[in-house]
Amino acid sequence: MADQDSMQDQQSNQAQPNNQVQQPVVIRQGGNGLGVVLAALIVAGAAIYAVNVWSTTKKETAPGQKLEQGIERIKEAAGKAMESRQ
């Protein structure tokens, strides 16, 4: 009888699934904030670059216009000088 009980126990253990529950996979969020710091550095760099390009463009535009005005004045003066010689 004891053999039958142990045999039934073995069969019931084999028939029943493992009672261990598999833990769910947990994705941890947060951390030490390295991603936030990196994103802030990228945004700051983009802002500095934009200001630098804007100021450089502004500086180049003003002298360019003044140079064109100066060339026009020289042409006018040269034209007047040639007219006065004739």
C-alpha positions in Angstrom: 0.0 0.0 0.0 2.9 2.3 0.8 4.3 1.6 -2.7 1.0 2.6 -4.3 0.9 5.9 -2.3 4.4 6.8 -3.3 3.7 5.8 -6.9 0.5 8.0 -6.9 2.5 10.9 -5.4 5.1 10.6 -8.2 2.4 10.5 -10.9 0.6 13.5 -9.4 3.9 15.4 -9.2 4.5 14.7 -12.9 1.0 15.5 -13.9 0.8 18.9 -12.1 2.7 21.8 -13.6 5.5 23.4 -11.7 4.1 25.6 -8.9 6.7 28.3 -9.4 5.3 31.5 -10.7 7.4 33.2 -13.3 8.1 36.8 -12.3 7.2 39.5 -14.9 9.9 41.3 -16.8 10.3 44.8 -15.3 11.9 47.6 -17.2 13.3 50.0 -14.8 12.9 53.7 -15.7 14.7 56.7 -14.4 18.2 56.0 -13.4 20.7 58.6 -12.7 19.4 61.2 -15.2 22.3 60.8 -17.7 19.8 61.0 -20.6 18.3 64.2 -19.3 21.8 65.8 -19.0 22.7 64.6 -22.4 19.5 66.0 -23.9 20.1 69.4 -22.2 23.6 69.6 -23.5 22.4 68.9 -27.1 19.7 71.6 -26.8 22.2 74.1 -25.3 24.7 73.4 -28.1 22.0 73.8 -30.8 21.0 77.2 -29.2 24.6 78.4 -29.1 25.1 77.3 -32.7 22.0 79.1 -33.9 23.0 82.3 -32.1 26.5 82.1 -33.6 25.2 81.6 -37.1 22.7 84.4 -36.8 25.2 86.9 -35.5 27.8 85.9 -38.1 25.2 86.3 -40.9 24.1 89.7 -39.5 27.8 90.9 -39.4 28.4 89.8 -43.0 25.2 91.4 -44.3 25.8 94.9 -43.1 29.4 95.3 -44.5 28.3 93.8 -47.8 25.6 96.4 -48.2 27.9 99.2 -47.3 30.5 97.8 -49.7 28.0 97.9 -52.5 27.0 101.4 -51.6 30.6 102.5 -51.7 31.2 100.9 -55.1 28.1 102.8 -56.4 29.5 106.1 -55.0 32.9 105.4 -56.7 31.2 104.7 -60.0 29.1 107.9 -59.7 32.2 109.9 -58.9 34.2 108.4 -61.7 31.3 109.1 -64.1 31.1 112.7 -62.9 34.9 113.1 -63.3 34.8 111.8 -66.8 31.9 114.1 -67.7 33.8 117.1 -66.3 36.9 116.3 -68.5 34.8 116.3 -71.7 
